[in-house]
């Protein structure tokens, strides 16, 4: 089978398409589409907290058809599914059944590949970690990207007013189409706000942006950190938190997946949002599997709008 492998931790240019033996696991998915995420990019440079021995196959999320399934599984051969499975940038992936979910009929394979990582992160950031309450105001940084558009949609579904923070007019239009109530553009985003906000979801990072985020919070407001796509991890003096009665909270989607009951509840909630039409992934660039390095470079250069997807 064909697969994208990292052969050296030198960035996207060290990712090559190669032939590998098909997985021999009991539960195997024939991949139709796979999501490309910022952790994939970090892993090509050895900068992600999860390290793999070289060479390794990229990819965290995929959608496709069940190719092989044990008799006691809840999935049958041919079922359309989406999965969180490491090594998903390949024609076949050995998937953990506990992290595999039915793909709703109303969604394409590309949309299914865009769901698990970003939308579970959004649910965790807004609900579990952010404590969002209906009627609150949410500011979303990097709002035109995969995590950003997912967070806009989930926040709107939970009853929030959503402000999208983006870097260009083109990305502003993407955020509006995802459902943002208003948009602020550029580094001076705080000057464009009509008032303080209750919750900020930040997948971007950067010291100056982060300081401005803290200044933008209402009393007892929260910043939820979900990533550092700008490449700079913020450092702050915690007296800022004390003096203004505000919080900084970290969030990784694993906070939902570590507990099976919590994971099932999150997936059921996501399913409800899909069925009502409140959630539908915004697909940006779509590349064939062999152009995986180009997809990664799009993320690296911060050109991505919506979710970047590979098709198989």
N, C-alpha and C positions, 0 to 999 in steps of 0.2 A: 504494500500500500504506500501511497505518497504521504509525506509528512514534512512539516517545517521544523527544522532542528537548529538549535543554537550550537555552533561548533567552537566558538570562542566568545568571551564576554567583551566584545568590541562594538556592540551596538547592532542596529538593524542590518548592516552590511555583512555581518557574520552569520546571518540566518540563511540557511540553504534548504532547498527542496531535495529530499532524498527518499529512497525506497527502504521501507522497514518491513519486517514480518508482521502479519496481522496479529492483534492481541488474542490470547488464548483464554481470556477470562470467561466466566459463565454469562456475564451480562455485557453485551457489546452493542454499540450504536453505530449505524452507518451515518456519518455526518453529512448533512446537507448544507449547513451554514455554521460558522463559528464567529464569536465576537472577538474583537481586538481591543484590549484594554491597556491602561497605563501600567499596571503591574507587568504585563507582557514586555513592554518597552524597558522597564527597570530590570527585568530579568535578563535581557540581552546584554546588559552591562554589569550584571552581578550586584546590583544595588538594591534588590528587593530583599525583604526579611526572610523569605523562603529561598534557599539556595538549592540547586540541583547539580549533581555531577555531570560534567560535559561528556559527550553531547546529550542534549535533552530536547524533547518536543515541546513546543510552546502551546499556549492556549489554556483558558480556564472555563470557557462556557461554549456550549454547542447546542444545536437543534438538529434532529434527524429522525431516523426510523430504527426501531429495535430490530437488530439483526439476529441476536442470540439471547435467550432468556431462560433461566432455570425454571423448572416446573412449579415451584412454590412462589414465583414472582407475581406481583400484581400487574405486570406488563406482559403483553403477548407480542409475538413476532409481528412486525409491521406497524406497531403502534407509533404514532407521532409523539415525540417527547422533546423536552429541553433538559439540559443537565449541567451541573457544575462538576467538571471532571478535568483534572490536570492532564495535559497532552491532547487538548481538543483540536489543535490545528493539524488535523490528519484526516484521512478518509474513513478511518475507523477509530473508535475510542472505547476503552474498557471503562465503564461508568459505574459509580457506586449507586445502587438502587435507592438508597436513602437520600441522595442528592439529585435524583432524577424525577421529573414531574411531567404530567401529561401536557402536551402542547394544545391549547385551545384551537378549535377548528377555524375560528375567525382570524387567527394570526398566521402569517407566513413563516417559513423556516428562518428567514432573515430576522423577522421580528422576534421569534422565539430565541434566537441566539443573542439578541440584544437585551433580553429580560433578566436573567438570573442575577448576575453580579451587580448591575446598576440599580435595579429596582429593589432588590433586597437591601442594598446599601442605603437607598433613599428611605425605605421603611424604617430601618434601624436608626438612621440619623435623625429623622423627624419624630418618630414615635418613641422608640425604646430609649434613645440617648438624649434627644432634644426635648422631650416632654411637650410636644406641640399641642396646643389647645385651639379648638375652632375659634375663629375670629382674630387670631394673632397674625402679625405681619412677619413674613419670612423673606429674607434676602438670600439669593442663591448666587454664589460666585461661579465663574466658568459655566454660565447657564446655558450655553449653546452646545456643550459637549454631551457625551453619553450619560454621565452621572448628573449633569446639570438639568438636562431635559427630563430625565426620570424624576428628579427631585421636584421640579416645577409641577409635573402632573400629579404626583402623590400628594404634595402639599395642598394643591387646589382641591383634590378629592377629600382631604381631611378638613377642609373648611377654612384654609388660610388665605390671606391676601398675599400675593407673591410678587416680589420685585426681582427681576433678573439683572445681574451684573455681568456685562460682556465687554469685549475689547474693540469691536468694530460694528458699524452699521449693519453689515451683512449678518453677523452673528445675532444682532438684536432682532432681526426678522425671524430667525430660527427660534429664538426664545419666545417671541410673541406667538408664533404658530404652535409652540408647545403648550401655550396657555397662560403665560405670564401676564399679570395685570398691568405692569409697567416695567420699563427698562431703563437702566443707567449704563452709560458707556464711558469706558476709559478708567484711568487710574484715580481720577478725582470723583469717584462714585459717590462719596459721602456728601459732597456739595450739591448733588442733584436730588438728594432725598428730601421729602417733605416733612419728615419727622423721624424719631428714633424707631428702631425695629426690635421685635421680640426675640427673633431667632435668626441666626446666620449659618448656612451650611457652606463650608469652604473646602473644596477639593483642590484648590490652587496653591495656597501658601504664599510665601514672600513676606518679609518683615514689614515693609511699609503698608502693604494692603492689610495685613493682620492688625496693625496698630489702628488703622482707620476703621476696621471692623469693630474693634472694641469701643472706639469712640462713637460708633453709630448705634450702639445698643441702648435700649431703654433700661431703667433700673430692673435688676433681676433677669436681664436678657442673657442669652446663651449663644456662644459660638461653638458649633460642632465641626471638628476637624476630621475630614475624610481622606485627605491626600495632599500632595505637594507637586502638582504638575508644573508649577513655575520653576521647580528645581531648587528652591530655597526653603529650608525648614525654619519657620519663624521662632524667634526667641523674644520673650517678654519678661518684664519685671512684674512679679505677681502683686505688687502693691496696687497696680492698675485695677486688678480684680477686686481687691479689698475696698479701695476708695469708692468704686462705682457700683459695688454689689452686683457684679456680673460673673458669669461662669465661662470657662473654656473646657470643653469635653471632647475626648477622642472617640472615634467610632470606626470600627471595622465590621463588615457584614457578618463576620464569624460570630458576633455576639448573638445573632439569631440562630446560626447553624449549629452551635455547640450543644444546644439542648434540643433533642428530637421533638418534644412537644411544642417548644417555642418555634422551631422551624416549620412544623406542620401548620401552626397557627398563622405564621407569616405568609406561607404559600397559599393558604386558604383565603387570607385577606387580599392577597395580590390577585387571586383568581376572581374574587368578587369585583375588584376594581376593573379587571379586564372585561368581565361580563357586562358591566354597566357602561362600558365605553370610556370610563374616566382615564384609563391607562391604555396607551398604544405607543410602542416605542417609535422614536423618531430615528429613521435610518438615514445616515449620511452617505459616505462613500462605500461602494461595494466593489471588492476586488476578488478575482479568482485566487485560489489557494496559492498558486505559484508566484503571485505578486505580493506575498506577505511582507517582504521587506519594504515595499512602497507604502503599504498600509501603516506600518510602524513608523516610517519617516513622517507621514502625515501627522501622527500624534506627536512625534518628537518636535516638529516645527510649529505645533499648536495651530494647525490649519483645520483640524477636524470640526465638523458641524454635525451634531447628532452622533449616533453610534456608527463606528467603523466596523464593517463586517466582511468576512471572507466567505466565498461560496465554493462548494466542492461539487 
